Amino acid sequence: MTISLPLVVLLGFFAWGTVKFLGVRTWIVVLIALFGFWLSDTFMAPAIESETLRRGHRQQLT
């Protein structure tokens, strides 16, 4: 049985857990999310996407 969750949902749970259990301040989580959006609009976006897809494909093969 395969369960498919969007990456955004997993990152949301991770952010909630870090705020709740590790005591990370909410503004830090928001700042990191905004940095991700900014980074996706730079010249590094294609490199990040290709590396993410390559690693994801490798994990599915094992």
Sequence and secondary structure as in RCSB ss.txt:
>XXXX:A:sequence
MTISLPLVVLLGFFAWGTVKFLGVRTWIVVLIALFGFWLSDTFMAPAIESETLRRGHRQQLT
>XXXX:A:secstr
      HHHHHHHHHHHHHHHS   HHHHHHHHHHHHHHTTSTTHHHHHHHHHHHHHHHHH 
